[in-house]
Amino acid sequence: MAQWYWLQDCFPNADQFNSLHEKLIVKWKDLKDYVTNPVYFADGGSEEDRMTVEYLRDTAQQAGLKTKHIAVHEIGWDAKHSRFVDLENNAMNTLFKLYPWEWLLSEPFAEHALSTLPPASPLQQYGPRKDRRMWGSMLWIEPIWKMLWSNKALLAILWELNPGHELLLPAYLDGPRELKSYVRKTFFGREGSGIAVVRDGVVVEGTLAGESAQGYVYQALAPMATAAGKTAVFGSWLIDGEPAGMGIRESVGPVTNNTSCFVPHLFR
């Protein structure tokens, strides 16, 4: 929302590719028959994640849902009734978590998270709230299958399935092969962590030293947009599979991390 307020204050006659707020509220309204109040919103504790969760929580409240915040480490497990509970021992039936599944599954209660998942049948998985008895005891937002899209090994699989595609870059799992300029990424690295950039055989950012238990993907280095000594990366926000806005992050080097500046945009 900050970039929208910037636009209104500085360029009121311009426009912006940004319908994020409206589409979030509409989607929460669509979910009313599927969720159980209160909808819990959880994060891992960082200031940035807490702000993001509070914003999403606000859009859910504007859609008419009751909500409650809880930190991930505050979520408890009621073994007697096989359910997750909050600090007051209230059952939790719907949880939005800004906390990666790959992190959650390494937690001590991972087996309980898996046991509360809905069954495999799409009809059971996406049935309305009155059919909750056919689900698991927790509706997780986002669902566990989103782990697939978080795994950068998909880059190599896409290239193997579609070699030479104009929208893809060469990517491999067993090393850089013929690539002289490439980016080495851990499968589940976030916020720029674990990234090494190699240009013409020379490491220009990060390091190739050490090993990752996750494994690596090696992807060809592509030219990036630069201006005033900074590198820009465009991000697209999707809601229910539809584009709803974009964000631009600028960094001094080729790797974008959690301290990279967020730059608003406009068009006339």
C-alpha positions, 0 to 999 in steps of 0.5 A: 500500500505504501507505493499507492499512497506515494502515487496519490501524494506525488503523482495524483494524475498518474496510474499504477499497476496495483489492484492488490488491496481490492483483490485481496478483500474479494478473495477473502470474501470468496473464502468465507464458506471455507474458513472457520472464525477466527482465522489465525495469522502467524509469522516467524517474528521478524518485523517485516513479516509481522507488518505483512501479516498485519496488513493481510489480516486487515484485508481479511477483517475488511472482508468480514472475517474475524481474525487473531494473530499468533506467533508461530512459536506460540502455536500449541498441540493438543494431543488428546484431541489431535488439534492445534491450539492457541495460548488459551487452548482454543482449537485452531481450524484455519491458519494463514502462516507467513512461514515457509513449509520447508521450515515448518516441516523441520519443526518438532511438531511437523508430524502433527502439521502433516496429520492435519492436512486435508485428504488428497481428493480435490472434492474433499480438499476444497469442500465448504465448511460444513464438510470439514469432517472430511478434511483434516483438522486444519485449513492451511493457507497457503497449502503444502503444495506451494512447496513445489513452487518454492523449490528452485530445482524446478528451474532445471526441470523446466529447462530439461522439459523445454530446452531452448525456450525463449522464456527460460534460461539454461539450468542444471542440477549437476553443475554449471556444465558449459556455462561460464557465467551463471548463478548458483542458488540453493533450492530453498534460499530466500532473501538472497541467501546462499546465492553465488554469481559467477561471470566469465568464470570469476565469482563476483558476489557470494562464494562457492565455498561450502556445501548445502544440504539442500543442493544447488541449481546452476542457472545461466546469468542473464543481463539485468536492468541497471540504473544509477549504479543499481540493479532492479528486479521486478516482482509480480504479485498474484491473487488467485492466479491472476496478476494484481500488482508489481513491485520493484526492488533495487540493490547495489549488486546483482543479488536482491536481499531483504535490505534492498530498496523497494521502489514505487512505480507509475505510468501515465 
